[in-house]
Amino acid sequence: MSEVDQMVNTTNTTATDKEAPGAAELAIGILLTLCGAVTLALSMVIQRYALAHPSPTIPYCGLQIKKGRVWAFGLLLYIFANVFKVVGLMFGPMTVLSSVFTTLLIFNLVIANKLLDERITPPKVAGAILILVGAGLCTSATPEGIPENYSPDDVIALIKKPPPFGWFLVALLVSTSTAAVVMMKLVEKKYPILDESGLIHEEHAIPHASLIVAER
């Protein structure tokens, strides 16, 4: 038996011996994760409102505030959302809670509709349903006895494994991330958000009718 197989078997034994979270702990983890998802969705809407507003000073909570500060408040909420998520992971398995966290896209859809008057279109509804179905499948099909604790030597042994594991996954992640960054730069270059005068292009700005709803 190879060293890698021995390491995996040992880790499997450790994971099996570890007491599984109870129903109460899992419920707390799911609740905290949902709080994180809602908070993150709200932060995304606030940041979009700040970035897409055509004026440098924008109405927010009955005050006239510089858009940079409103955006920073959205960033602060983003940090709180990740705190909720990390604390929630202490009460349940990552596979289940990460699937629950993907519901933030659905919360974002609803919050953006209420605060920014963004339309809920059939494709968006279909996407939300697919997200719910995927989260449900991941939660219900979570396997047991998965290794959870790895030493530095264990990680090195896994990285040295031949494709499609180990270093191949790292290389795939780096190449995919690089391609995504390049694609993003090309799209931003072809469809710039700001015009030559530094103002937001009309197609990127929040429509006037939606601003009236958002500024209420």
PERA-V380853 format. One record per run of one state. SS is the DSSP state (alpha for helix, beta for strand, coil for the rest). FROM is the first residue (numbers start at 0). TO is the last residue. If there is no record, write none. Layout:
SS_FROM_TO / SS_FROM_TO
This chain:
coil_0_1 / alpha_2_16 / coil_17_21 / alpha_22_51 / coil_52_55 / beta_56_59 / coil_60_61 / beta_62_65 / alpha_66_90 / coil_91_92 / alpha_93_100 / coil_101_102 / alpha_103_115 / coil_116_120 / alpha_121_139 / coil_140_150 / alpha_151_158 / coil_159_165 / alpha_166_189 / coil_190_192 / beta_193_193 / coil_194_198 / beta_199_199 / coil_200_206 / alpha_207_213 / coil_214_215
